[in-house]
């Protein structure tokens, strides 16, 4: 019985080997669906019994109960057209078809799976006893040199000096050393010994002897080319019909019992199967020479350049209509993305429904590629989150900005096992398979976890309006309340910067203000009496409701009392955060190994001495609600009148955008190139160039709402519009308009976040991701679209980095040329105005006699013109003279 089971299992694996089965339909069955249909993993379906027969009536009943939420809804038409009463559901343990189950949609496929065709026993034994070839390395053995006469040929071919060298000595008087020399032209024939003719003559003392000469010859036959063409005189239609030649019954029986035929089929069956598999796996008719230049190509046909939708996520359990406000991929875990949502209400509607909104939780949802319906984690906050970011040195620390102006901190270290732990496969399998837990859907993952925040900032001391942007400062430096830069004492990211619609930019420090000092006994007893909920970590307990900003900056408009209203900002060290995954992975490994989490002891490093950093760029870019792009400094300066420390005046200010700025982002390839998106246009800036943007697009047909640089191609960036389209710019192809536009949804795009593979992932995942790169696009209706980026938009062409760099350099030179021409035109305009002023002064300085003389000359010229006209008309000359006398 054991041997029969093994043979049956081998035949079943052989049937599942290829991917060309149109009757197989992959499905994702959640834990709830598995319980309804009694097909629970490792309980009802196992490796030994991986299939389950399900009645059509039960599936129709599930359609009537759960409608579109049913996991069988994607194959509803297949179930309705199925002729039988029971369908075969198979557990896909190894994710061969991409999901955890698959459904066989035909009776023939079900019968082949349940009763697979048998192979001859000789072939089965032949497959089981195929020896494995092993390669044994044999090191080379040194041998003595044996001469075969090659050194003589080398000596004959070597070049040697055969002529005697001639030595010349040139002398000059010592008094003439260093004297100036004057050259002049002279006639060679008039000066003696000035012209010497050097004629060629044979030298008897020097002769060349030809020792050897190589000559090649080849006999070529005579070739004659002729051609002929038959002449078609009369067309004629003709048809024919033939019947196949079939074997007789006796011949068929003889061939069936033939040993030679059986041996031949057994010997070639393996080769034929391998050839068929190769034809399914790769294209044998591909043009190899054209594929060599695949990376050089830019935009080809539509299938190669358009974004392809991979998956979408929507919160079906929310009772209110919400929009996506911010998106962030998990820095370490593949296939995990965090999304913040907010209620789609205006300010007046929020005030009107404020009582009802307090009953609705404000969340950050963690979505996984394996389950598009149920979130893996839900982070609670006191109000709607409009921006958040993972900590660069610890992905379990998250900071977010609320609509009420508070900064919120989460610590999900206690729940990290739910999303990133590794679990072994089945206990009966010999080979251990390692997969993330969120891909396996274990029993403890049935319901999403609600995680409360660790700390929130003080309402009185923070922002007064919605926080529009938040950034972690890198772990390389820290600042004090005056904006001076020092070396980071803690070695981790512990400071934040936020901007808000209340015209302020705040810097925050998550560490205590002072090092820990011994507390009185009364305060200790008071702290011990405060009960901390068991589900809230004490990482940032010292900040809760008492957290105040370290420094606050107001961007003044100068002479007026008004201030600029910042919406987005970009620091000079933002490009370093694109390369921080390796630090994140090292930090998480250290915590797993049992080392102390540095965020648990933030007070230890405060006693260290601050070391200032010289020549550090403290300037940064800010986008405002009025469409202005400001380049300013975060350092404070003392006001000479009041003596207070105040923010410096902006270094430069440009009003380029005709609407609020939604994106201010540095290029991941060039640290001094910045992309800004706002209103109806896009602009690209270079830090240090004060004359204007390097590129400014014309007005788009619809308003731009978001944007992001490509993480793999330096000349590509994506822009989202309010009509649901996304504009893809490629500076290598076009610089005046988008290279292409593609419709993503029917409503406004609110956020764009591309994602690419990093060195922190395993080699197996890196091999998968080298061909697959994704971009997350969120819309106003709360749907998160995951799209696959095509090859041409994800893989840079040869020397693309240097080509785009040269383009930016040319634009800088063009700006300098335009600025010089502007100065020249202004100088010419001033000179022309001065000349006009001089002419006006001269006209006023003329005397009365000069004015009368000029008038008289004008009148005489008029009379002369009148006389000529009358004479040309043939009028009487006497009348002409009389009229002339009367006029006088």
ABEGO torsion letter per residue (X at the ends): XAAAAAAAAAAAAAAAABABBAABBBBBBBAAAAAAAGABBGAABBAABABBBBBAAAAAAAAAAAEAABAAAAAAAAAAABABABBBBBBBAAGAAGBABBBBABAAAAAAAABBBBBBAAAAAAAAABBBBBBBBBBBBBBBBBBAGAAAAAAAABBBBABBBBBBBBBBBAAABGBBBBBBBBBAAABBGABBBBBBBBBAABBBBBABBBBBBBBBBBBBBBBBBBBBABBBBBBBBBBBBBBBAAAAAAAAABAAAAAAAAAAAAAAAAAAAAAAABBAABBAAAAAAAAABBBBBAAAABBBBABBBBBAABABBBBBABBBBBAABBGBBBBBBBBBBBAAAAAAAAAAAAABBBBBBBBBAABAABBABBBBBABBBABBBBBAABAABBBBBBAAGBBBBBBAAAAAAAAABBBBBBAABABBBBBBAAAAGBAAAABBBBBBBABBBBAAABBABBBABBBBBBAABBBBAAGBBBBBAAGBBABBBBBBAAGBBBBBBABBABBBBBBBAAAAAAAAABBBBAABBAAAAAABGABBBABBBBBBAEABABBBBBABBBBAAAAAAAAAAAAAAAAAAAAAAGBBBAAABAAAAAABBBBBBBGBBABBBBBBAAGBBBBBBABBBBBAAAGBBBBBBBABBBBABABBBABBBBBAABAABBBBBBEABBBBBBBGBAAEBABBBBBBABBBABBBBBAABAABBBBBBAAGBBBBBBAAABAABBABBBBABABBBABBBBBBBBAABBAAAAAAAAABBBBBBBBAAGBBBBBBBBAAAABBBBGAAAAAAAAAAAAAAAAAAAAAAAAAAAAAAAAAAAAAAAAAAAAAABBAAAAAAAAAAAAAAAAAAAAAAAAAAGBBAAAAAAAAAAAX
